[in-house]
């Protein structure tokens, strides 16, 4: 059933002319084929249903923020929420407006400012290379794949052009929200956003969030069930920037997007889902990725709000 639905959706998406626009403000991402589409679903038993370009690596970009949030909560627990909020932003992912009104405290950990603050917490007490290594190893551990790497060309491209992120970081530094040198924090941030993964690898990495913090492949506890529930809650309300309400309305699952065109979605108790289509909508989220996930949840009855 799931395999048939996944294949049908991939076939339908391949035919659609409305593909959105690739993220041209990061030069390396502007080169990605807008015709690409991949979809992977992994259920509790480890069955994989995949179609399209599900084995093609892509830059996960802001989807990495789900995993840095998980790491930061493991280090600081609820103390993290003194440095970053949990509310939807209602603004663009790289907006500085709210930081001005809220004295440098980012609205949530998934907008750029919030993710930079989370990265700064992970970095504290470490060298940038050590912090980045910890993040990468965590991704490799969750996906059970040591071949996951950072796309150095994308990271370098972001560092050359990330002036808005530098402004956000310096503004937060002026309020004491960041503890480490801005260039160190930004370096780690740009590099973890440049991690490259396939849909299959990404769906595998997200499985613990679909199963109360437990990796169903090993039975090992990745995070406490309460923490997994809360991460999913923030994904539902904040995972698509100022398009989060639209995503919740249409798809009905916790999800996190990235400007590389990927989306990680969680069907609690059922499956971890990753979709990739590089063309973005006006809010910076994958256009066909959202359309595909809406079709998937409708056909399988997976919306958390009911069939």
KELUMTOR-124794 format. One record per residue (C-alpha): residue number from 1; residue in one letter; x, y, z. Coordinates in nm, 3 decimals, padded with zeros to 5 digits. Layout:
BEGIN
{nr: NUM | rest: A | x: X | y: Y | z: Z}
...
END
This chain:
BEGIN
{nr: 1 | rest: X | x: 00.000 | y: 00.000 | z: 00.000}
{nr: 2 | rest: X | x: 00.263 | y: 00.256 | z: 00.105}
{nr: 3 | rest: X | x: 00.496 | y: 00.160 | z: -00.180}
{nr: 4 | rest: X | x: 00.218 | y: 00.202 | z: -00.436}
{nr: 5 | rest: X | x: 00.116 | y: 00.542 | z: -00.298}
{nr: 6 | rest: X | x: 00.478 | y: 00.666 | z: -00.292}
{nr: 7 | rest: X | x: 00.533 | y: 00.559 | z: -00.653}
{nr: 8 | rest: X | x: 00.205 | y: 00.715 | z: -00.767}
{nr: 9 | rest: X | x: 00.290 | y: 01.046 | z: -00.602}
{nr: 10 | rest: X | x: 00.642 | y: 01.053 | z: -00.748}
{nr: 11 | rest: X | x: 00.499 | y: 00.987 | z: -01.095}
{nr: 12 | rest: X | x: 00.244 | y: 01.266 | z: -01.050}
{nr: 13 | rest: X | x: 00.503 | y: 01.516 | z: -00.926}
{nr: 14 | rest: X | x: 00.731 | y: 01.438 | z: -01.220}
{nr: 15 | rest: X | x: 00.457 | y: 01.557 | z: -01.457}
{nr: 16 | rest: X | x: 00.374 | y: 01.884 | z: -01.284}
{nr: 17 | rest: X | x: 00.493 | y: 02.208 | z: -01.443}
{nr: 18 | rest: X | x: 00.462 | y: 02.419 | z: -01.124}
{nr: 19 | rest: X | x: 00.797 | y: 02.351 | z: -00.961}
{nr: 20 | rest: X | x: 00.878 | y: 02.676 | z: -00.777}
{nr: 21 | rest: X | x: 01.214 | y: 02.855 | z: -00.793}
{nr: 22 | rest: X | x: 01.550 | y: 02.722 | z: -00.671}
{nr: 23 | rest: X | x: 01.733 | y: 02.919 | z: -00.400}
{nr: 24 | rest: X | x: 01.942 | y: 03.146 | z: -00.620}
{nr: 25 | rest: X | x: 02.086 | y: 03.355 | z: -00.334}
{nr: 26 | rest: X | x: 02.322 | y: 03.066 | z: -00.250}
{nr: 27 | rest: X | x: 02.520 | y: 03.024 | z: -00.573}
{nr: 28 | rest: X | x: 02.582 | y: 02.650 | z: -00.536}
{nr: 29 | rest: X | x: 02.211 | y: 02.580 | z: -00.478}
{nr: 30 | rest: X | x: 02.121 | y: 02.781 | z: -00.789}
{nr: 31 | rest: X | x: 02.287 | y: 02.508 | z: -00.998}
{nr: 32 | rest: X | x: 02.060 | y: 02.227 | z: -00.878}
{nr: 33 | rest: X | x: 01.825 | y: 02.069 | z: -01.134}
{nr: 34 | rest: X | x: 01.473 | y: 02.203 | z: -01.061}
{nr: 35 | rest: X | x: 01.328 | y: 01.888 | z: -01.218}
{nr: 36 | rest: X | x: 01.459 | y: 01.662 | z: -00.943}
{nr: 37 | rest: X | x: 01.211 | y: 01.490 | z: -00.711}
{nr: 38 | rest: X | x: 01.262 | y: 01.222 | z: -00.448}
{nr: 39 | rest: X | x: 01.042 | y: 01.071 | z: -00.179}
{nr: 40 | rest: X | x: 01.119 | y: 00.813 | z: 00.093}
{nr: 41 | rest: X | x: 00.902 | y: 00.672 | z: 00.370}
{nr: 42 | rest: X | x: 01.038 | y: 00.443 | z: 00.644}
{nr: 43 | rest: X | x: 00.792 | y: 00.275 | z: 00.879}
{nr: 44 | rest: X | x: 00.838 | y: 00.134 | z: 01.230}
{nr: 45 | rest: X | x: 00.950 | y: -00.204 | z: 01.097}
{nr: 46 | rest: X | x: 01.219 | y: -00.045 | z: 00.882}
{nr: 47 | rest: X | x: 01.039 | y: -00.100 | z: 00.553}
{nr: 48 | rest: X | x: 01.150 | y: 00.158 | z: 00.298}
{nr: 49 | rest: X | x: 00.919 | y: 00.289 | z: 00.026}
{nr: 50 | rest: X | x: 01.108 | y: 00.521 | z: -00.207}
{nr: 51 | rest: X | x: 01.069 | y: 00.665 | z: -00.554}
{nr: 52 | rest: X | x: 01.220 | y: 00.921 | z: -00.787}
{nr: 53 | rest: X | x: 01.555 | y: 01.070 | z: -00.688}
{nr: 54 | rest: X | x: 01.544 | y: 00.927 | z: -00.334}
{nr: 55 | rest: X | x: 01.909 | y: 00.815 | z: -00.357}
{nr: 56 | rest: X | x: 02.048 | y: 01.148 | z: -00.481}
{nr: 57 | rest: X | x: 02.226 | y: 01.357 | z: -00.211}
{nr: 58 | rest: X | x: 02.110 | y: 01.715 | z: -00.164}
{nr: 59 | rest: X | x: 02.196 | y: 01.997 | z: 00.073}
{nr: 60 | rest: X | x: 01.965 | y: 01.958 | z: 00.373}
{nr: 61 | rest: X | x: 02.016 | y: 02.321 | z: 00.480}
{nr: 62 | rest: X | x: 01.773 | y: 02.416 | z: 00.761}
{nr: 63 | rest: X | x: 01.658 | y: 02.058 | z: 00.818}
{nr: 64 | rest: X | x: 01.984 | y: 02.021 | z: 01.011}
{nr: 65 | rest: X | x: 01.830 | y: 02.252 | z: 01.270}
{nr: 66 | rest: X | x: 01.609 | y: 01.967 | z: 01.395}
{nr: 67 | rest: X | x: 01.920 | y: 01.772 | z: 01.487}
{nr: 68 | rest: X | x: 02.117 | y: 02.063 | z: 01.633}
{nr: 69 | rest: X | x: 01.812 | y: 02.144 | z: 01.848}
{nr: 70 | rest: X | x: 01.810 | y: 01.782 | z: 01.967}
{nr: 71 | rest: X | x: 02.180 | y: 01.800 | z: 02.055}
{nr: 72 | rest: X | x: 02.146 | y: 02.136 | z: 02.230}
{nr: 73 | rest: X | x: 01.856 | y: 02.014 | z: 02.442}
{nr: 74 | rest: X | x: 02.070 | y: 01.717 | z: 02.540}
{nr: 75 | rest: X | x: 02.341 | y: 01.954 | z: 02.659}
{nr: 76 | rest: X | x: 02.138 | y: 02.229 | z: 02.824}
{nr: 77 | rest: X | x: 01.789 | y: 02.090 | z: 02.876}
{nr: 78 | rest: X | x: 01.526 | y: 02.356 | z: 02.932}
{nr: 79 | rest: X | x: 01.797 | y: 02.617 | z: 02.996}
{nr: 80 | rest: X | x: 01.814 | y: 02.644 | z: 02.617}
{nr: 81 | rest: X | x: 01.482 | y: 02.826 | z: 02.617}
{nr: 82 | rest: X | x: 01.641 | y: 03.122 | z: 02.796}
{nr: 83 | rest: X | x: 01.833 | y: 03.194 | z: 02.475}
{nr: 84 | rest: X | x: 01.570 | y: 03.112 | z: 02.215}
{nr: 85 | rest: X | x: 01.190 | y: 03.111 | z: 02.213}
{nr: 86 | rest: X | x: 00.937 | y: 02.854 | z: 02.095}
{nr: 87 | rest: X | x: 00.683 | y: 03.070 | z: 01.915}
{nr: 88 | rest: X | x: 00.612 | y: 03.096 | z: 01.540}
{nr: 89 | rest: X | x: 00.784 | y: 03.393 | z: 01.385}
{nr: 90 | rest: X | x: 00.538 | y: 03.513 | z: 01.124}
{nr: 91 | rest: X | x: 00.839 | y: 03.665 | z: 00.949}
{nr: 92 | rest: X | x: 01.089 | y: 03.552 | z: 00.689}
{nr: 93 | rest: X | x: 01.348 | y: 03.298 | z: 00.808}
{nr: 94 | rest: X | x: 01.629 | y: 03.554 | z: 00.786}
{nr: 95 | rest: X | x: 01.443 | y: 03.856 | z: 00.926}
{nr: 96 | rest: X | x: 01.613 | y: 04.084 | z: 01.177}
{nr: 97 | rest: X | x: 01.297 | y: 04.279 | z: 01.268}
{nr: 98 | rest: X | x: 01.189 | y: 04.067 | z: 01.565}
{nr: 99 | rest: X | x: 01.539 | y: 04.061 | z: 01.712}
{nr: 100 | rest: X | x: 01.519 | y: 04.438 | z: 01.744}
{nr: 101 | rest: X | x: 01.188 | y: 04.423 | z: 01.931}
{nr: 102 | rest: X | x: 01.283 | y: 04.126 | z: 02.151}
{nr: 103 | rest: X | x: 01.631 | y: 04.230 | z: 02.261}
{nr: 104 | rest: X | x: 01.824 | y: 03.975 | z: 02.060}
{nr: 105 | rest: X | x: 01.627 | y: 03.665 | z: 02.166}
{nr: 106 | rest: X | x: 01.524 | y: 03.471 | z: 01.853}
{nr: 107 | rest: X | x: 01.160 | y: 03.370 | z: 01.829}
{nr: 108 | rest: X | x: 01.227 | y: 02.998 | z: 01.773}
{nr: 109 | rest: X | x: 01.517 | y: 02.757 | z: 01.700}
{nr: 110 | rest: X | x: 01.427 | y: 02.706 | z: 01.333}
{nr: 111 | rest: X | x: 01.456 | y: 03.059 | z: 01.197}
{nr: 112 | rest: X | x: 01.815 | y: 03.146 | z: 01.110}
{nr: 113 | rest: X | x: 01.877 | y: 03.360 | z: 01.418}
{nr: 114 | rest: X | x: 01.746 | y: 03.087 | z: 01.647}
{nr: 115 | rest: X | x: 01.952 | y: 02.817 | z: 01.480}
{nr: 116 | rest: X | x: 02.264 | y: 03.033 | z: 01.509}
{nr: 117 | rest: X | x: 02.196 | y: 03.070 | z: 01.884}
{nr: 118 | rest: X | x: 02.150 | y: 02.692 | z: 01.914}
{nr: 119 | rest: X | x: 02.476 | y: 02.636 | z: 01.723}
{nr: 120 | rest: X | x: 02.653 | y: 02.875 | z: 01.960}
{nr: 121 | rest: X | x: 02.540 | y: 02.667 | z: 02.257}
{nr: 122 | rest: X | x: 02.672 | y: 02.346 | z: 02.099}
{nr: 123 | rest: X | x: 03.001 | y: 02.521 | z: 02.023}
{nr: 124 | rest: X | x: 03.062 | y: 02.648 | z: 02.377}
{nr: 125 | rest: X | x: 03.360 | y: 02.471 | z: 02.534}
{nr: 126 | rest: X | x: 03.475 | y: 02.329 | z: 02.201}
{nr: 127 | rest: X | x: 03.674 | y: 02.423 | z: 01.896}
{nr: 128 | rest: X | x: 03.461 | y: 02.474 | z: 01.583}
{nr: 129 | rest: X | x: 03.599 | y: 02.157 | z: 01.424}
{nr: 130 | rest: X | x: 03.503 | y: 01.954 | z: 01.733}
{nr: 131 | rest: X | x: 03.149 | y: 02.094 | z: 01.745}
{nr: 132 | rest: X | x: 03.097 | y: 02.034 | z: 01.375}
{nr: 133 | rest: X | x: 03.232 | y: 01.681 | z: 01.410}
{nr: 134 | rest: X | x: 02.984 | y: 01.613 | z: 01.689}
{nr: 135 | rest: X | x: 02.692 | y: 01.729 | z: 01.473}
{nr: 136 | rest: X | x: 02.807 | y: 01.526 | z: 01.173}
{nr: 137 | rest: X | x: 02.863 | y: 01.211 | z: 01.381}
{nr: 138 | rest: X | x: 02.514 | y: 01.248 | z: 01.530}
{nr: 139 | rest: X | x: 02.366 | y: 01.259 | z: 01.180}
{nr: 140 | rest: X | x: 02.570 | y: 00.956 | z: 01.076}
{nr: 141 | rest: X | x: 02.464 | y: 00.769 | z: 01.391}
{nr: 142 | rest: X | x: 02.094 | y: 00.840 | z: 01.344}
{nr: 143 | rest: X | x: 02.095 | y: 00.742 | z: 00.979}
{nr: 144 | rest: X | x: 02.327 | y: 00.444 | z: 01.039}
{nr: 145 | rest: X | x: 02.548 | y: 00.567 | z: 00.756}
{nr: 146 | rest: X | x: 02.906 | y: 00.685 | z: 00.803}
{nr: 147 | rest: X | x: 02.920 | y: 00.810 | z: 00.444}
{nr: 148 | rest: X | x: 02.718 | y: 01.126 | z: 00.514}
{nr: 149 | rest: X | x: 02.940 | y: 01.428 | z: 00.456}
{nr: 150 | rest: X | x: 02.942 | y: 01.805 | z: 00.436}
{nr: 151 | rest: X | x: 02.926 | y: 01.959 | z: 00.089}
{nr: 152 | rest: X | x: 03.227 | y: 02.189 | z: 00.118}
{nr: 153 | rest: X | x: 03.138 | y: 02.382 | z: -00.196}
{nr: 154 | rest: X | x: 02.795 | y: 02.471 | z: -00.055}
{nr: 155 | rest: X | x: 02.946 | y: 02.568 | z: 00.282}
{nr: 156 | rest: X | x: 03.201 | y: 02.793 | z: 00.112}
{nr: 157 | rest: X | x: 02.928 | y: 02.945 | z: -00.102}
{nr: 158 | rest: X | x: 02.724 | y: 03.027 | z: 00.207}
{nr: 159 | rest: X | x: 03.023 | y: 03.176 | z: 00.386}
{nr: 160 | rest: X | x: 03.096 | y: 03.402 | z: 00.090}
{nr: 161 | rest: X | x: 02.740 | y: 03.530 | z: 00.064}
{nr: 162 | rest: X | x: 02.596 | y: 03.497 | z: 00.419}
{nr: 163 | rest: X | x: 02.591 | y: 03.867 | z: 00.501}
{nr: 164 | rest: X | x: 02.237 | y: 03.860 | z: 00.642}
{nr: 165 | rest: X | x: 02.327 | y: 03.574 | z: 00.876}
{nr: 166 | rest: X | x: 02.638 | y: 03.764 | z: 00.985}
{nr: 167 | rest: X | x: 02.416 | y: 04.062 | z: 01.065}
{nr: 168 | rest: X | x: 02.183 | y: 03.843 | z: 01.273}
{nr: 169 | rest: X | x: 02.473 | y: 03.689 | z: 01.462}
{nr: 170 | rest: X | x: 02.640 | y: 04.021 | z: 01.536}
{nr: 171 | rest: X | x: 02.312 | y: 04.170 | z: 01.652}
{nr: 172 | rest: X | x: 02.257 | y: 03.880 | z: 01.894}
{nr: 173 | rest: X | x: 02.618 | y: 03.909 | z: 02.009}
{nr: 174 | rest: X | x: 02.554 | y: 04.271 | z: 02.102}
{nr: 175 | rest: X | x: 02.286 | y: 04.150 | z: 02.347}
{nr: 176 | rest: X | x: 02.505 | y: 03.874 | z: 02.489}
{nr: 177 | rest: X | x: 02.295 | y: 03.595 | z: 02.338}
{nr: 178 | rest: X | x: 02.601 | y: 03.447 | z: 02.165}
{nr: 179 | rest: X | x: 02.895 | y: 03.343 | z: 02.384}
{nr: 180 | rest: X | x: 03.153 | y: 03.252 | z: 02.119}
{nr: 181 | rest: X | x: 03.328 | y: 03.457 | z: 01.851}
{nr: 182 | rest: X | x: 03.075 | y: 03.528 | z: 01.577}
{nr: 183 | rest: X | x: 03.300 | y: 03.392 | z: 01.302}
{nr: 184 | rest: X | x: 03.335 | y: 03.059 | z: 01.486}
{nr: 185 | rest: X | x: 02.961 | y: 03.019 | z: 01.542}
{nr: 186 | rest: X | x: 02.879 | y: 03.114 | z: 01.185}
{nr: 187 | rest: X | x: 03.142 | y: 02.876 | z: 01.050}
{nr: 188 | rest: X | x: 02.984 | y: 02.582 | z: 01.231}
{nr: 189 | rest: X | x: 02.634 | y: 02.698 | z: 01.130}
{nr: 190 | rest: X | x: 02.717 | y: 02.727 | z: 00.759}
{nr: 191 | rest: X | x: 02.883 | y: 02.386 | z: 00.758}
{nr: 192 | rest: X | x: 02.606 | y: 02.192 | z: 00.932}
{nr: 193 | rest: X | x: 02.352 | y: 02.349 | z: 00.695}
{nr: 194 | rest: X | x: 02.569 | y: 02.218 | z: 00.409}
{nr: 195 | rest: X | x: 02.540 | y: 01.853 | z: 00.514}
{nr: 196 | rest: X | x: 02.435 | y: 01.648 | z: 00.210}
{nr: 197 | rest: X | x: 02.192 | y: 01.357 | z: 00.247}
{nr: 198 | rest: X | x: 01.956 | y: 01.151 | z: 00.036}
{nr: 199 | rest: X | x: 01.585 | y: 01.120 | z: 00.109}
{nr: 200 | rest: X | x: 01.645 | y: 00.767 | z: 00.238}
{nr: 201 | rest: X | x: 01.923 | y: 00.881 | z: 00.473}
{nr: 202 | rest: X | x: 01.719 | y: 01.175 | z: 00.600}
{nr: 203 | rest: X | x: 01.408 | y: 00.965 | z: 00.661}
{nr: 204 | rest: X | x: 01.625 | y: 00.717 | z: 00.852}
{nr: 205 | rest: X | x: 01.773 | y: 00.996 | z: 01.066}
{nr: 206 | rest: X | x: 01.428 | y: 01.122 | z: 01.164}
{nr: 207 | rest: X | x: 01.290 | y: 00.786 | z: 01.279}
{nr: 208 | rest: X | x: 01.343 | y: 00.852 | z: 01.649}
{nr: 209 | rest: X | x: 01.098 | y: 01.143 | z: 01.631}
{nr: 210 | rest: X | x: 00.828 | y: 00.916 | z: 01.489}
{nr: 211 | rest: X | x: 00.870 | y: 00.662 | z: 01.767}
{nr: 212 | rest: X | x: 00.875 | y: 00.850 | z: 02.099}
{nr: 213 | rest: X | x: 01.248 | y: 00.919 | z: 02.093}
{nr: 214 | rest: X | x: 01.347 | y: 00.557 | z: 02.029}
{nr: 215 | rest: X | x: 01.543 | y: 00.434 | z: 01.730}
{nr: 216 | rest: X | x: 01.320 | y: 00.139 | z: 01.629}
{nr: 217 | rest: X | x: 01.608 | y: -00.032 | z: 01.448}
{nr: 218 | rest: X | x: 01.804 | y: -00.080 | z: 01.771}
{nr: 219 | rest: X | x: 01.555 | y: -00.007 | z: 02.049}
{nr: 220 | rest: X | x: 01.799 | y: 00.254 | z: 02.181}
{nr: 221 | rest: X | x: 01.663 | y: 00.571 | z: 02.340}
{nr: 222 | rest: X | x: 01.787 | y: 00.874 | z: 02.148}
{nr: 223 | rest: X | x: 01.587 | y: 01.128 | z: 02.352}
{nr: 224 | rest: X | x: 01.325 | y: 01.101 | z: 02.625}
{nr: 225 | rest: X | x: 00.970 | y: 01.062 | z: 02.488}
{nr: 226 | rest: X | x: 00.869 | y: 01.400 | z: 02.635}
{nr: 227 | rest: X | x: 01.154 | y: 01.567 | z: 02.450}
{nr: 228 | rest: X | x: 01.067 | y: 01.397 | z: 02.122}
{nr: 229 | rest: X | x: 00.709 | y: 01.518 | z: 02.165}
{nr: 230 | rest: X | x: 00.825 | y: 01.874 | z: 02.221}
{nr: 231 | rest: X | x: 01.062 | y: 01.875 | z: 01.924}
{nr: 232 | rest: X | x: 00.773 | y: 01.756 | z: 01.706}
{nr: 233 | rest: X | x: 00.555 | y: 02.034 | z: 01.848}
{nr: 234 | rest: X | x: 00.808 | y: 02.301 | z: 01.752}
{nr: 235 | rest: X | x: 00.840 | y: 02.142 | z: 01.407}
{nr: 236 | rest: X | x: 00.463 | y: 02.163 | z: 01.360}
{nr: 237 | rest: X | x: 00.435 | y: 02.527 | z: 01.464}
{nr: 238 | rest: X | x: 00.767 | y: 02.666 | z: 01.339}
{nr: 239 | rest: X | x: 00.920 | y: 02.422 | z: 01.090}
{nr: 240 | rest: X | x: 00.819 | y: 02.608 | z: 00.775}
{nr: 241 | rest: X | x: 00.885 | y: 02.969 | z: 00.883}
{nr: 242 | rest: X | x: 00.592 | y: 03.194 | z: 00.795}
{nr: 243 | rest: X | x: 00.446 | y: 02.906 | z: 00.590}
{nr: 244 | rest: X | x: 00.411 | y: 02.683 | z: 00.897}
{nr: 245 | rest: X | x: 00.038 | y: 02.738 | z: 00.934}
{nr: 246 | rest: X | x: -00.023 | y: 02.654 | z: 00.569}
{nr: 247 | rest: X | x: 00.185 | y: 02.336 | z: 00.601}
{nr: 248 | rest: X | x: -00.002 | y: 02.226 | z: 00.914}
{nr: 249 | rest: X | x: -00.334 | y: 02.306 | z: 00.746}
{nr: 250 | rest: X | x: -00.259 | y: 02.111 | z: 00.428}
{nr: 251 | rest: X | x: -00.026 | y: 01.831 | z: 00.543}
{nr: 252 | rest: X | x: -00.110 | y: 01.792 | z: 00.912}
{nr: 253 | rest: X | x: 00.230 | y: 01.660 | z: 01.024}
{nr: 254 | rest: X | x: 00.530 | y: 01.802 | z: 01.211}
{nr: 255 | rest: X | x: 00.784 | y: 01.895 | z: 00.947}
{nr: 256 | rest: X | x: 01.102 | y: 02.089 | z: 00.882}
{nr: 257 | rest: X | x: 01.199 | y: 02.236 | z: 00.549}
{nr: 258 | rest: X | x: 01.527 | y: 02.355 | z: 00.404}
{nr: 259 | rest: X | x: 01.602 | y: 02.591 | z: 00.116}
{nr: 260 | rest: X | x: 01.780 | y: 02.304 | z: -00.057}
{nr: 261 | rest: X | x: 01.428 | y: 02.180 | z: -00.133}
{nr: 262 | rest: X | x: 01.408 | y: 01.906 | z: 00.129}
{nr: 263 | rest: X | x: 01.140 | y: 01.843 | z: 00.390}
{nr: 264 | rest: X | x: 01.156 | y: 01.601 | z: 00.681}
{nr: 265 | rest: X | x: 00.806 | y: 01.509 | z: 00.802}
{nr: 266 | rest: X | x: 00.707 | y: 01.294 | z: 01.098}
{nr: 267 | rest: X | x: 00.397 | y: 01.076 | z: 01.119}
{nr: 268 | rest: X | x: 00.401 | y: 00.994 | z: 01.492}
{nr: 269 | rest: X | x: 00.385 | y: 00.623 | z: 01.560}
{nr: 270 | rest: X | x: 00.384 | y: 00.545 | z: 01.189}
{nr: 271 | rest: X | x: 00.676 | y: 00.666 | z: 00.980}
{nr: 272 | rest: X | x: 00.952 | y: 00.912 | z: 00.904}
{nr: 273 | rest: X | x: 00.923 | y: 01.080 | z: 00.564}
{nr: 274 | rest: X | x: 01.169 | y: 01.278 | z: 00.353}
{nr: 275 | rest: X | x: 01.090 | y: 01.452 | z: 00.028}
{nr: 276 | rest: X | x: 01.311 | y: 01.660 | z: -00.202}
{nr: 277 | rest: X | x: 01.215 | y: 01.898 | z: -00.480}
{nr: 278 | rest: X | x: 01.449 | y: 02.198 | z: -00.519}
{nr: 279 | rest: X | x: 01.193 | y: 02.454 | z: -00.636}
{nr: 280 | rest: X | x: 01.073 | y: 02.677 | z: -00.351}
{nr: 281 | rest: X | x: 00.756 | y: 02.874 | z: -00.284}
{nr: 282 | rest: X | x: 00.746 | y: 03.236 | z: -00.172}
{nr: 283 | rest: X | x: 00.811 | y: 03.139 | z: 00.193}
{nr: 284 | rest: X | x: 01.128 | y: 02.944 | z: 00.104}
{nr: 285 | rest: X | x: 00.977 | y: 02.595 | z: 00.135}
{nr: 286 | rest: X | x: 00.973 | y: 02.319 | z: -00.127}
{nr: 287 | rest: X | x: 00.663 | y: 02.371 | z: -00.339}
{nr: 288 | rest: X | x: 00.621 | y: 02.019 | z: -00.475}
{nr: 289 | rest: X | x: 00.750 | y: 01.874 | z: -00.149}
{nr: 290 | rest: X | x: 00.452 | y: 02.020 | z: 00.033}
{nr: 291 | rest: X | x: 00.212 | y: 01.916 | z: -00.245}
{nr: 292 | rest: X | x: 00.348 | y: 01.559 | z: -00.234}
{nr: 293 | rest: X | x: 00.320 | y: 01.537 | z: 00.144}
{nr: 294 | rest: X | x: -00.037 | y: 01.666 | z: 00.133}
{nr: 295 | rest: X | x: -00.123 | y: 01.390 | z: -00.114}
{nr: 296 | rest: X | x: 00.057 | y: 01.130 | z: 00.099}
{nr: 297 | rest: X | x: -00.122 | y: 01.217 | z: 00.423}
{nr: 298 | rest: X | x: -00.460 | y: 01.227 | z: 00.251}
{nr: 299 | rest: X | x: -00.419 | y: 00.889 | z: 00.084}
{nr: 300 | rest: X | x: -00.277 | y: 00.716 | z: 00.390}
{nr: 301 | rest: X | x: -00.487 | y: 00.899 | z: 00.651}
{nr: 302 | rest: X | x: -00.176 | y: 01.009 | z: 00.840}
{nr: 303 | rest: X | x: -00.265 | y: 01.366 | z: 00.937}
{nr: 304 | rest: X | x: -00.236 | y: 01.406 | z: 01.314}
{nr: 305 | rest: X | x: -00.567 | y: 01.590 | z: 01.301}
{nr: 306 | rest: X | x: -00.761 | y: 01.289 | z: 01.171}
{nr: 307 | rest: X | x: -00.850 | y: 01.138 | z: 00.837}
END
